Amino acid sequence: MLLESIHTPGDLRHLGPDELHSLTKEIRSFIVETVDRTGGHLGSNLGVVELTIAIHRAFDSPRDVILWDTGHQTYVHKLLTGRYRDFARLRQPDGISGYPSQDESPHDWIENSHASTVLSYAHGLAVAGAARNDDRRIVAVIGDGSLTGGLAFEGLNNLGHGGYRVTVVLNDNGRSYAPTVSRLSESLIRIRSNPIYMRRQRRLEKLAEGMPWVGELLERGISATKAALREMFEPTAFFEALGVTYLGPFDGHDVAEVEEALANAARFAGPVVVHVLTQKGRGYEPAERDPIKHMHDTSGVKPGSYTEAFTESLVKAAESRPELVAITAAMPDSTGLLPFRERFPDRCFDVGIAEQHAVTAAAGMAMGGLRPVVAIYSTFLTRAIDQTNLDVSLHRLPVLFCVDRAGVTGDDGPSHHGLLDMVLLSKVPGMTIFAPSSYQELQQMLEDALALTEGPAAIRWPKTKAPQVGWDEVGRGLAARRVTAASGPGEVCLLGVGKMLATAVGAAGILEAEGHRTTVWDPRVVRPLDSTMLDDAGRHPLVVTVEDGFREGGFGSAVRDALADTAPDCRVVVLGVPLGHHRHGRPDDLLASFGLDPAGVATAARNRLS
Ligand SMILES: Cc1ncc(C[n+]2csc(CCOP(=O)(O)OP(=O)(O)O)c2C)c(N)n1
């Protein structure tokens, strides 16, 4: 295996074209084989095999800085930077991360996984480089999907304005999760499919190759050609208007072609976009064929999941509410909106990787009389908290946030855990927050949120399978539900939020078996708190709250504040996730490590009882 002999990117430079070709094949089968076992972003990584090799041949990492936007497509980069042996444990507990990680390698400059950031990092690093006379080169690889995020445009604007020497590699495969939502992207496709432009580009390169002072002439030559083409092709004009030179498009599956383009680009004094065309899923037939299933770690909506309960109830609710519309920021598939979009194509809006826009656009839709539902992951909603607070809440608008992947999510690590939604949403004035503990609860809550809330509301749920319960075990409206009442005067009252209700019930079983009279409540609504629940809890000497968000500033601390006034003798113990950036791992294992399993909760209660 050639791959085994690549320990650093320098090892790539000795390889000839045939060896490089064999290497690409080895990398593809190794990635397919591994991701089949571990899960992960298959399509994006298969699409950048040649591109990654070319980048590592043209630049000298880690001296030169290579930044990958989103970071989900760095498997090849990992394999070429000394992590071949660790790769089998991709995304496994104690194994390597599915994203760049500074702990793993000096070749990973940034720890990301939220899209559209690299142009801003590149701007900052270029400013610092200029200030310190550091001539290291900076390469920022960004996908056409990630380029739909506002932050990317802000970065591009500043790179062009400042004239910084940064090579931006636009990895264009025409897709985000779903096809990319962007006129710019449509124009890029027109370039891609225009033979005249492609031929002219090739002739120009050939011409330049034979000349002395190639770099300088190439620069002038391309600019002149592009000036003539400006009217015809918007993206060229778009980049150039911002002060960024455009080169391309290049065949992203031709190592030599891309390597040469990158070497040329690196000679420019200012920012350059190298537009590279790639195919998602390249070389693996099932991934090339199925646009969504094999592309990312979305693996569809799982039967019996909370997401499925949402999908079903949303379609049902929309049947009788013509004003209901749904919005997603580039994730119609994994947020469960596909059935809705199929049924109501005109009422479903994919706005691109643009969470802030999604929320303010939802505010506009609500102002105009629609009933918007924003389907979003907890970790990505965090980006749009200002919009939620000022654009939605300040105007008291009825926007419903359906927040998936809340709590400890697992395989994707620090940036994907949904630990902030309860803390942040509970500080947004007028926000009602529901947390379902079962499939049926979510269905009921969606209906209640639409029928009963007049301002902003959120329903937050985890990635896990949802417990199935009878309708007699489902609450109504904004009321909490008492699950079990202690017989006689209770010693301890457990309040378990959402999926943590099951943990609280498990802990209650342990405590009861030890002879402690225990009450359990399902709060259902994180905010506003139900006064009946608070009154009952306050009659117990000990209240233990259990949540799968940050312990500080979430549900439990609100309960403690409330009871401090009404039941000063009652002791409140708040259990939740400690503040920190937590690694990837199995959700149950991570929760147990924070003491958030039944045994941990029972121990916390028992220690205070004695
Ligand atoms: C802020 C943010 N929103 C949503 C996502 C989820 N997400 C991960 S990868 C991806 C698609 C990225 O598309 P593109 O940049 O074109 O890269 P490709 O996978 O096509 O190579 C999305 C939407 C994210 N990572 N960050």
The ligand as an ORCA input file, in Angstrom:
! r2SCAN-3c Opt
* xyz 1 1
  C     -23.396     26.957     10.076
  C     -23.633     25.575      9.546
  N     -24.858     25.206      9.110
  C     -25.082     23.964      8.644
  C     -24.080     23.039      8.596
  C     -24.347     21.610      8.146
  N     -23.524     21.264      6.967
  C     -22.385     20.537      7.074
  S     -21.634     20.318      5.616
  C     -22.843     21.146      4.790
  C     -22.761     21.297      3.317
  C     -21.555     22.057      2.906
  O     -21.568     22.213      1.517
  P     -20.251     22.646      0.772
  O     -19.574     23.749      1.487
  O     -20.594     22.868     -0.648
  O     -19.292     21.401      0.932
  P     -19.419     19.952      0.254
  O     -19.928     19.036      1.310
  O     -20.334     20.066     -0.916
  O     -18.031     19.617     -0.133
  C     -23.831     21.597      5.672
  C     -25.044     22.342      5.295
  C     -22.818     23.459      9.077
  N     -21.781     22.624      9.104
  N     -22.624     24.706      9.531
*
